[in-house]
């Protein structure tokens, strides 16, 4: 078991890669009553085209299969796993993102029992055609709820404009048509390919003793047999920037128009510390340029062009990344015009200066330090991104090292007119 000290934050991280390939990360937090555990796989909704283990040809699986698989994992031949967790006082949940699937629990008691339950249920799939058919109606209802949600459609609309050929533009839940194609055999193909321990991470953070917890995990894994570690052959379409849709408008039953501007990033092959530095640099730059302390934001807000729904986001994931700026506005055309000008003329912005940079940097460091008091934040940051040797505890030192010049260099590379798109939702015409 290796240890990594973070003296500035008074944290010690314990890690070990087990013989079966499972990466285990332990973070003792003796001053906390709660313990949080996540067991996740590097497999999300975009990983739908691959060669399944044991087969020679690639298969394009139905949209939404990763999320469907996550739902079915909780159902076992002898009952529902949620009952096991509740028996030992734990709250359990799971999530599927574009690139990850994770199963989790939080508890104040019986950590060992709940940890065994987490490991055992995720590593013992049980799918039948009967239970798969039953689940289709449940997920179809969930899909219907999101189809009527304008903010969700705004997000998916801009992703489809920017990535028409990449599966990121497809709803994580899939469609009613796609989930109806899913079979139990398909679920086993996906599970066997991506749920091998070598593609997974177990994180436990909270009131734990590292040696005892690691011993429990080792014993649990050594008692199980696993096939040889596979190397998933994921297939993605070749990048074609000519297919970016510059602008699209749809109508929905809403009161006020919604607009999103997005920029498609080119640096999709960054990993480890390079990826973390790039993400931090671009996030700081966007906060300087468009955040609530910028002249751009204040003038747009004072003129009533944006409201409290306004948001900026830098989404950085495996195989794709985007900058998104969105708002509800009664002046959609003015917002588009002004925001395009701010982005495309960013090099001349008065908001990009040393004083503003230091203000944003200090504010961001403060937010991160505050967030590190949350076990849930720590756990989700560990599970949602892969930065190689870098972790959530490297955010602060990386922020402190960041220079204004580095953020400018990244932004100059990122913000390009040919990579920009606009998606608008207008109220239905009466």
LOMAR-7256 format. One record per residue (C-alpha): residue in one letter; x, z, y. Coordinates in nm, 4 decimals. Each point is the difference from the previous one (the first is absolute). Example, Ala and Ser with C-alpha at 12.3 -4.5 7.8 and 13.67 -1.06 7.14 Angstrom:
['a', [1.2300, 0.7800, -0.4500]]
['s', [0.1370, -0.0660, 0.3440]]
//
This chain:
['x', [0.0000, 0.0000, 0.0000]]
['x', [0.1423, -0.1058, 0.3376]]
['x', [-0.0550, 0.1835, 0.3274]]
['x', [-0.0011, -0.1335, 0.3531]]
['x', [0.0231, 0.2391, 0.2922]]
['x', [-0.1642, -0.0549, 0.3370]]
['x', [0.1454, 0.2948, 0.1978]]
['x', [-0.1539, -0.1117, 0.3298]]
['x', [-0.3464, 0.0290, -0.1567]]
['x', [0.0853, 0.2879, -0.2376]]
['x', [-0.1131, -0.2060, -0.2998]]
['x', [0.1526, -0.0622, -0.3432]]
['x', [-0.1147, -0.2908, -0.2136]]
['x', [0.0459, 0.0025, -0.3791]]
['x', [-0.0033, -0.3322, -0.1837]]
['x', [0.0550, -0.1267, -0.3518]]
['x', [-0.0537, -0.3271, -0.1835]]
['x', [-0.1114, 0.0859, -0.3529]]
['x', [0.1102, -0.1881, -0.3121]]
['x', [-0.3243, -0.1998, -0.0012]]
['x', [0.0678, -0.1132, 0.3579]]
['x', [-0.2482, 0.2274, 0.1792]]
['x', [0.1252, 0.1036, 0.3432]]
['x', [-0.0831, 0.3655, 0.0713]]
['x', [0.0162, 0.1464, 0.3508]]
['x', [-0.0485, 0.3744, 0.0586]]
['x', [-0.0280, 0.1687, 0.3382]]
['x', [-0.0423, 0.3808, -0.0094]]
['x', [-0.1938, 0.1417, 0.2969]]
['x', [-0.0152, 0.3752, -0.0723]]
['x', [-0.1802, 0.0801, 0.3256]]
['x', [-0.2999, -0.2135, -0.0993]]
['x', [-0.2837, 0.1187, -0.2248]]
['x', [-0.0992, -0.3494, -0.1081]]
['x', [0.1808, -0.2345, -0.2363]]
['x', [-0.0461, -0.3747, 0.0159]]
['x', [0.0923, -0.2496, -0.2722]]
['x', [-0.0148, -0.3797, -0.0044]]
['x', [0.0682, -0.2251, -0.2969]]
['x', [0.0268, -0.3594, 0.1163]]
['x', [0.0936, -0.3490, -0.1092]]
['x', [0.1570, -0.2840, 0.1953]]
['x', [-0.3106, -0.2130, -0.0572]]
['x', [-0.2748, -0.0861, 0.2451]]
['x', [-0.2663, -0.2540, 0.0808]]
['x', [0.2471, -0.2785, 0.0870]]
['x', [0.1550, 0.0134, -0.3496]]
['x', [-0.2612, -0.2161, -0.1707]]
['x', [0.2121, -0.2982, -0.1110]]
['x', [0.2637, 0.0853, -0.2602]]
['x', [0.1076, -0.0453, -0.3593]]
['x', [-0.1529, 0.2851, -0.2041]]
['x', [0.2256, 0.1885, -0.2384]]
['x', [-0.0075, -0.1625, -0.3411]]
['x', [-0.1144, -0.3373, 0.1329]]
['x', [0.1987, -0.3106, 0.0902]]
['x', [-0.2113, -0.1527, 0.2772]]
['x', [-0.0959, 0.1418, 0.3405]]
['x', [-0.3626, 0.0979, 0.0592]]
['x', [-0.1911, 0.0113, 0.3283]]
['x', [-0.2218, 0.3056, -0.0433]]
['x', [-0.3307, 0.0528, 0.1864]]
['x', [0.0115, 0.1413, 0.3547]]
['x', [-0.0443, 0.3767, 0.0061]]
['x', [0.1347, 0.0720, -0.3478]]
['x', [0.2561, 0.2632, 0.1134]]
['x', [-0.2755, 0.2024, 0.1705]]
['x', [-0.2337, -0.0484, -0.2984]]
['x', [0.2735, 0.1298, -0.2308]]
['x', [0.0473, 0.3061, 0.2218]]
['x', [-0.3731, 0.0801, -0.0295]]
['x', [-0.0019, -0.0357, -0.3787]]
['x', [0.3041, 0.2231, -0.0540]]
['x', [-0.2092, 0.3115, 0.0660]]
['x', [-0.2393, -0.0742, -0.2853]]
['x', [0.1069, 0.1061, -0.3490]]
['x', [-0.1600, -0.0140, -0.3434]]
['x', [-0.0715, 0.3739, 0.0091]]
['x', [-0.1230, 0.0194, 0.3605]]
['x', [0.0984, -0.0104, 0.3645]]
['x', [0.3480, 0.1097, 0.1129]]
['x', [-0.1399, 0.1496, 0.3215]]
['x', [-0.1514, 0.2761, -0.2157]]
['x', [0.3457, 0.0938, -0.1313]]
['x', [0.1388, 0.0344, 0.3499]]
['x', [-0.2965, 0.2013, 0.1267]]
['x', [0.0335, 0.2345, -0.3009]]
['x', [0.3397, 0.1014, 0.1411]]
['x', [-0.1060, 0.0106, 0.3648]]
['x', [0.1505, -0.3311, 0.1100]]
['x', [-0.1451, -0.2786, 0.2119]]
['x', [0.0954, -0.3428, -0.1385]]
['x', [-0.0112, -0.3465, 0.1510]]
['x', [0.1662, -0.3423, -0.0084]]
['x', [0.0610, -0.2991, 0.2233]]
['x', [0.0932, -0.3656, -0.0252]]
['x', [0.1784, -0.1743, 0.2857]]
['x', [0.1383, -0.3524, 0.0322]]
['x', [0.3201, 0.1026, -0.1812]]
['x', [-0.0591, 0.3396, -0.1670]]
['x', [-0.2368, 0.1930, -0.2244]]
['x', [0.0229, 0.3796, -0.0094]]
['x', [-0.1788, 0.2889, -0.1694]]
['x', [0.0155, 0.3451, 0.1528]]
['x', [-0.1158, 0.3584, 0.0039]]
['x', [0.0282, 0.2981, 0.2313]]
['x', [-0.0309, 0.3592, -0.1138]]
['x', [0.0887, 0.3593, 0.0801]]
['x', [0.0041, 0.1136, -0.3659]]
['x', [0.0900, -0.1232, -0.3491]]
['x', [0.2552, -0.2559, 0.1159]]
['x', [0.1470, -0.0477, -0.3489]]
['x', [-0.3378, -0.0630, -0.1639]]
['x', [-0.1041, -0.2474, 0.2680]]
['x', [0.3358, -0.1770, -0.0116]]
['x', [-0.0369, -0.0501, -0.3762]]
['x', [-0.3510, -0.1350, 0.0537]]
['x', [0.1254, -0.2443, 0.2640]]
['x', [0.2815, -0.1329, -0.2193]]
['x', [-0.2095, -0.0159, -0.3163]]
['x', [-0.3050, -0.1786, 0.1355]]
['x', [0.1964, -0.2651, 0.1905]]
['x', [0.2092, -0.0693, -0.3110]]
['x', [-0.2969, -0.0303, -0.2379]]
['x', [-0.2235, -0.2925, 0.1035]]
['x', [-0.3419, -0.0406, -0.1604]]
['x', [-0.1985, -0.3157, 0.0724]]
['x', [-0.2939, -0.1497, -0.1871]]
['x', [-0.2172, -0.2983, 0.0875]]
['x', [-0.2971, 0.2358, 0.0306]]
['x', [0.1643, 0.2318, 0.2556]]
['x', [0.1446, -0.2961, 0.1905]]
['x', [-0.3456, -0.1572, 0.0337]]
['x', [-0.1436, 0.3301, 0.1262]]
['x', [0.2675, 0.0253, 0.2693]]
['x', [-0.0724, -0.3459, 0.1416]]
['x', [-0.3289, 0.1095, 0.1576]]
['x', [0.1608, 0.3050, 0.1609]]
['x', [0.2830, -0.2003, 0.1583]]
['x', [-0.2402, -0.2769, 0.1055]]
['x', [-0.1876, 0.2581, 0.2100]]
['x', [0.3295, 0.1093, 0.1582]]
['x', [0.0840, -0.3625, 0.0828]]
['x', [-0.3417, -0.0458, 0.1641]]
['x', [0.0603, 0.2960, 0.2297]]
['x', [0.3238, -0.1512, 0.1342]]
['x', [-0.1523, -0.3471, 0.0435]]
['x', [-0.2231, 0.1434, 0.2741]]
['x', [0.2814, 0.1966, 0.1695]]
['x', [0.1124, -0.1995, 0.3051]]
['x', [0.3300, 0.1857, 0.0521]]
['x', [0.0976, -0.0710, -0.3598]]
['x', [-0.0923, -0.3667, 0.0377]]
['x', [0.2123, -0.0142, 0.3169]]
['x', [0.3037, 0.1274, -0.1901]]
['x', [-0.0526, -0.2355, -0.2935]]
['x', [-0.0730, -0.2921, 0.2339]]
['x', [0.3321, 0.0231, 0.1825]]
['x', [0.1862, 0.0380, -0.3316]]
['x', [-0.1703, -0.3142, -0.1324]]
['x', [0.0981, -0.1900, 0.3170]]
['x', [0.3630, 0.1095, -0.0366]]
['x', [0.0293, -0.0170, -0.3800]]
['x', [-0.2453, -0.2638, -0.1311]]
['x', [0.2030, -0.0519, -0.3192]]
['x', [0.1160, 0.3575, -0.0611]]
['x', [-0.2225, 0.2461, -0.1923]]
['x', [0.0274, 0.2561, 0.2820]]
['x', [-0.2958, -0.1759, 0.1655]]
['x', [-0.2181, 0.0892, -0.3003]]
['x', [-0.2029, 0.3225, 0.0057]]
['x', [0.1659, 0.2679, -0.2170]]
['x', [-0.3391, 0.0487, -0.1689]]
['x', [-0.0361, -0.3707, -0.0781]]
['x', [-0.3391, -0.1721, 0.0121]]
['x', [-0.3115, 0.0464, -0.2111]]
['x', [0.0783, -0.3343, -0.1648]]
['x', [0.3630, 0.0894, -0.0759]]
['x', [-0.0629, 0.3466, -0.1466]]
['x', [-0.2678, -0.1449, -0.2279]]
['x', [0.2785, -0.1992, -0.1693]]
['x', [0.1999, 0.3126, -0.0892]]
['x', [0.0247, 0.0978, -0.3667]]
['x', [0.1479, 0.2959, -0.1869]]
['x', [0.2810, -0.2225, -0.1326]]
['x', [0.0911, -0.1007, 0.3565]]
['x', [0.0228, 0.3667, 0.0980]]
['x', [0.2346, 0.0686, -0.2919]]
['x', [0.2163, -0.2999, 0.1011]]
['x', [0.0337, 0.1409, 0.3528]]
['x', [0.0533, 0.3555, -0.1194]]
['x', [0.2667, -0.0909, -0.2585]]
['x', [0.1897, -0.2109, 0.2530]]
['x', [0.0042, 0.2359, 0.2980]]
['x', [-0.0666, 0.3546, -0.1266]]
['x', [0.3242, 0.0400, -0.1926]]
['x', [0.1868, 0.3167, 0.1158]]
['x', [0.2870, -0.2173, 0.1291]]
['x', [-0.2381, -0.1452, 0.2616]]
['x', [-0.1389, 0.3391, 0.0998]]
['x', [0.0806, 0.3033, 0.2154]]
['x', [-0.1177, 0.3586, -0.0369]]
['x', [0.0146, 0.2167, 0.3109]]
['x', [-0.0770, 0.3728, 0.0040]]
['x', [0.0130, 0.1841, 0.3317]]
['x', [-0.0992, 0.3589, 0.0723]]
['x', [0.0353, 0.3431, -0.1616]]
['x', [0.2161, -0.0981, -0.2975]]
['x', [0.3247, 0.1070, -0.1634]]
['x', [0.2018, -0.3226, -0.0423]]
['x', [0.1807, 0.0814, -0.3283]]
['x', [-0.3164, 0.1187, -0.1736]]
['x', [-0.2096, -0.2892, 0.1281]]
['x', [0.2592, -0.2592, -0.0988]]
['x', [0.0299, 0.1563, -0.3470]]
['x', [-0.3779, -0.0229, -0.0446]]
['x', [-0.0003, -0.3677, 0.1033]]
['x', [0.2951, -0.0843, -0.2259]]
['x', [-0.1670, 0.1658, -0.3005]]
['x', [-0.3278, -0.1785, 0.0684]]
['x', [0.1693, -0.3402, 0.0163]]
['x', [0.2338, 0.0547, -0.2962]]
['x', [-0.3018, 0.0692, -0.2216]]
['x', [-0.1367, -0.3500, 0.0643]]
['x', [0.1068, -0.3387, -0.1281]]
['x', [0.0354, -0.2901, 0.2423]]
['x', [0.0965, -0.3617, -0.0616]]
['x', [0.3129, -0.1463, 0.1518]]
['x', [-0.0188, -0.0199, 0.3794]]
['x', [-0.1497, -0.3344, 0.1081]]
['x', [0.1103, -0.1996, 0.3022]]
['x', [-0.3223, -0.1175, 0.1662]]
['x', [0.0091, -0.3674, 0.0965]]
['x', [-0.2144, -0.0017, 0.3164]]
['x', [-0.0868, -0.3388, 0.1452]]
['x', [-0.0775, -0.0597, 0.3674]]
['x', [-0.0658, -0.3275, 0.1824]]
['x', [0.2842, -0.1592, 0.1907]]
['x', [-0.0015, 0.0900, 0.3694]]
['x', [-0.1708, -0.2684, 0.2091]]
['x', [-0.0118, 0.0918, 0.3683]]
['x', [-0.1812, -0.3251, 0.0853]]
['x', [-0.3150, 0.1379, -0.1596]]
['x', [-0.0436, 0.2888, 0.2466]]
['x', [-0.3430, -0.0284, 0.1672]]
['x', [0.0492, 0.0319, 0.3771]]
['x', [-0.3536, 0.1232, 0.0736]]
['x', [-0.3308, 0.0631, -0.1729]]
['x', [-0.3331, 0.1499, 0.1068]]
['x', [-0.2891, 0.1333, -0.2076]]
['x', [-0.3312, 0.1672, 0.0882]]
['x', [-0.1330, 0.3317, -0.1311]]
['x', [-0.2825, 0.2409, 0.0985]]
['x', [0.2107, 0.2070, 0.2442]]
['x', [-0.0549, 0.1189, 0.3578]]
['x', [0.3411, -0.0773, 0.1486]]
['x', [0.2520, -0.2750, -0.0856]]
['x', [0.3082, 0.0922, -0.2029]]
['x', [0.3358, -0.1765, 0.0339]]
['x', [0.3232, 0.0248, -0.1982]]
['x', [0.3321, -0.1703, 0.0810]]
['x', [0.2551, -0.0105, -0.2775]]
['x', [0.3566, -0.1202, -0.0478]]
['x', [0.1381, -0.0900, -0.3404]]
['x', [0.3448, 0.1417, -0.0699]]
['x', [0.2731, -0.2076, -0.1608]]
['x', [0.2280, 0.2736, -0.1335]]
['x', [-0.1755, 0.0550, -0.3328]]
['x', [0.3138, 0.0544, -0.2094]]
['x', [0.1302, 0.3171, 0.1691]]
['x', [0.0418, 0.3045, -0.2250]]
['x', [0.1334, 0.3544, 0.0149]]
['x', [0.1407, 0.1326, 0.3254]]
['x', [-0.0077, -0.3470, 0.1572]]
['x', [-0.3774, -0.0094, -0.0467]]
['x', [-0.0440, 0.3494, 0.1449]]
['x', [0.2148, -0.0748, 0.3074]]
['x', [-0.1866, -0.3263, 0.0579]]
['x', [-0.3383, 0.1719, -0.0241]]
['x', [0.1049, 0.2794, 0.2358]]
['x', [0.1474, -0.2454, 0.2535]]
['x', [-0.3109, -0.2198, 0.0105]]
['x', [-0.2367, 0.2990, 0.0148]]
['x', [0.1894, 0.1497, 0.2964]]
['x', [0.0028, -0.3336, 0.1813]]
['x', [-0.3749, -0.0525, -0.0443]]
['x', [-0.0646, 0.3521, 0.1252]]
['x', [0.2080, -0.0722, 0.3118]]
['x', [-0.1680, -0.3332, 0.0597]]
['x', [-0.3628, 0.0805, -0.0873]]
['x', [-0.0326, 0.3764, -0.0520]]
['x', [-0.1972, 0.2414, 0.2230]]
['x', [0.2991, 0.0671, 0.2291]]
['x', [0.0535, -0.3718, 0.0734]]
['x', [-0.1065, -0.1711, 0.3221]]
['x', [-0.1627, -0.2706, -0.2124]]
['x', [-0.2273, 0.2505, -0.1747]]
['x', [-0.0886, 0.1897, 0.3174]]
['x', [-0.0964, -0.3124, 0.1947]]
['x', [-0.2116, -0.1384, -0.2879]]
['x', [-0.1732, 0.3348, -0.0419]]
['x', [-0.0602, 0.0526, 0.3728]]
['x', [-0.1532, -0.3472, 0.0276]]
['x', [-0.2340, 0.0694, -0.2916]]
['x', [0.1510, -0.2765, -0.2135]]
['x', [0.0810, 0.2452, -0.2820]]
['x', [-0.1633, 0.3279, -0.1008]]
['x', [0.0762, 0.2967, -0.2240]]
['x', [-0.0249, -0.2208, -0.3110]]
['x', [0.3263, -0.1735, 0.1018]]
['x', [0.2770, 0.0267, -0.2588]]
['x', [0.3404, -0.1432, -0.0845]]
['x', [0.1448, -0.0073, -0.3503]]
['x', [0.3189, -0.1170, -0.1630]]
['x', [-0.0715, -0.0616, -0.3681]]
['x', [0.3212, -0.0314, -0.2025]]
['x', [-0.0336, -0.0463, -0.3767]]
['x', [0.1612, -0.1720, -0.2947]]
['x', [-0.0191, -0.3824, 0.0537]]
['x', [-0.1840, 0.0137, 0.3364]]
['x', [-0.0089, 0.1674, 0.3410]]
['x', [-0.2074, -0.0394, 0.3161]]
['x', [-0.0534, 0.1331, 0.3506]]
['x', [-0.3699, 0.0451, 0.0839]]
['x', [-0.1656, 0.0860, 0.3327]]
['x', [-0.3771, 0.0507, -0.0056]]
['x', [-0.2805, 0.1206, 0.2249]]
['x', [-0.3717, -0.0091, 0.0694]]
['x', [-0.0508, -0.1746, 0.3326]]
['x', [-0.2712, -0.1461, 0.2188]]
['x', [0.2605, -0.2472, 0.1268]]
['x', [0.1414, -0.1606, -0.3156]]
['x', [0.1401, -0.3106, 0.1695]]
['x', [0.1748, 0.2028, 0.2714]]
['x', [0.1438, 0.2362, -0.2610]]
['x', [0.1351, -0.2928, -0.2053]]
['x', [0.1551, -0.1628, 0.3054]]
['x', [0.1602, 0.3184, 0.1317]]
['x', [0.1230, 0.1233, -0.3399]]
['x', [0.1523, -0.3364, -0.0885]]
['x', [0.1857, 0.0020, 0.3316]]
['x', [0.1256, 0.3568, -0.0533]]
['x', [0.1283, -0.0835, -0.3480]]
['x', [0.1506, -0.3408, 0.0715]]
['x', [0.1607, 0.1169, 0.3268]]
['x', [0.1108, 0.3356, -0.1414]]
['x', [0.3628, -0.0537, 0.0994]]
['x', [-0.1014, 0.0232, 0.3670]]
['x', [-0.2136, 0.3131, -0.0424]]
['x', [0.0750, 0.2878, 0.2377]]
['x', [-0.0959, 0.2366, -0.2840]]
['x', [0.3155, -0.0861, -0.1958]]
['x', [0.2554, 0.2242, 0.1715]]
['x', [0.2352, 0.2867, -0.0971]]
['x', [-0.2160, 0.2795, 0.1482]]
['x', [-0.3167, -0.1184, -0.1740]]
['x', [0.1920, -0.0476, -0.3256]]
['x', [0.1294, 0.3583, 0.0045]]
['x', [-0.3512, 0.1289, 0.0753]]
['x', [-0.1492, -0.1930, -0.2935]]
['x', [0.2823, 0.1033, -0.2307]]
['x', [-0.0389, 0.3717, 0.0829]]
['x', [-0.3772, -0.0237, -0.0392]]
['x', [0.0343, -0.1731, -0.3379]]
['x', [0.2531, 0.2552, -0.1277]]
['x', [-0.2397, 0.2771, 0.1016]]
['x', [-0.2860, -0.1639, -0.1898]]
['x', [0.2114, -0.0409, -0.3132]]
['x', [0.1225, 0.3614, 0.0103]]
['x', [-0.3585, 0.1199, 0.0348]]
['x', [-0.1164, -0.2265, -0.2825]]
['x', [0.2712, 0.1386, -0.2301]]
['x', [-0.1969, 0.3262, -0.0036]]
['x', [-0.2648, -0.1838, -0.2035]]
['x', [0.0560, -0.0218, -0.3760]]
['x', [-0.2455, -0.2892, -0.0116]]
['x', [0.1960, -0.1975, 0.2615]]
['x', [0.3281, 0.0544, -0.1855]]
['x', [-0.1529, -0.1014, -0.3321]]
['x', [-0.1672, -0.3131, 0.1320]]
['x', [0.3141, -0.1131, 0.1849]]
['x', [0.2044, 0.0353, -0.3173]]
['x', [-0.2537, -0.1908, -0.2052]]
['x', [-0.1121, -0.2695, 0.2417]]
['x', [0.3397, -0.1475, 0.0815]]
['x', [0.3248, -0.0663, -0.1817]]
['x', [0.3113, 0.0298, 0.2166]]
['x', [0.2535, 0.0326, -0.2802]]
['x', [0.2137, 0.3090, 0.0594]]
['x', [-0.1666, 0.0694, 0.3359]]
['x', [-0.2983, 0.2382, 0.0116]]
['x', [-0.2546, 0.1379, 0.2436]]
['x', [0.2634, 0.2582, 0.1018]]
['x', [0.2232, -0.2789, 0.1278]]
['x', [-0.2621, -0.1030, 0.2580]]
['x', [0.1269, 0.2507, 0.2589]]
['x', [0.3757, -0.0761, -0.0267]]
['x', [-0.0749, -0.3736, -0.0004]]
['x', [-0.2173, 0.0441, 0.3091]]
['x', [0.2747, 0.1984, 0.1726]]
['x', [0.2546, -0.2743, -0.0754]]
['x', [-0.2263, -0.2834, 0.1164]]
['x', [0.1039, -0.1763, 0.3221]]
['x', [-0.2063, -0.1990, 0.2476]]
['x', [0.2207, -0.3020, -0.0712]]
['x', [-0.0832, 0.0132, -0.3703]]
['x', [-0.3755, 0.0043, 0.0681]]
['x', [0.0348, -0.2949, 0.2402]]
['x', [0.1974, -0.1988, -0.2561]]
['x', [-0.2659, 0.0562, -0.2675]]
['x', [-0.2877, -0.0829, 0.2372]]
['x', [0.1671, -0.3205, 0.1240]]
['x', [0.0251, -0.1115, -0.3609]]
['x', [-0.3562, 0.1076, -0.0850]]
['x', [-0.2238, -0.1141, 0.2857]]
['x', [-0.0427, -0.3785, -0.0150]]
['x', [-0.2924, -0.2092, 0.1235]]
['x', [-0.0202, -0.2099, -0.3172]]
['x', [-0.0488, 0.3197, -0.2040]]
['x', [-0.2848, 0.1370, 0.2157]]
['x', [-0.3695, -0.0109, -0.0894]]
['x', [-0.3294, 0.1242, 0.1460]]
['x', [-0.3132, 0.1070, -0.1884]]
['x', [-0.3236, 0.0759, 0.1875]]
['x', [-0.3351, 0.1428, -0.1069]]
['x', [-0.2844, -0.0681, 0.2428]]
['x', [-0.3537, 0.1433, -0.0059]]
['x', [-0.2547, -0.2200, -0.1736]]
['x', [-0.1863, -0.2257, 0.2390]]
['x', [-0.3622, 0.1018, 0.0456]]
//
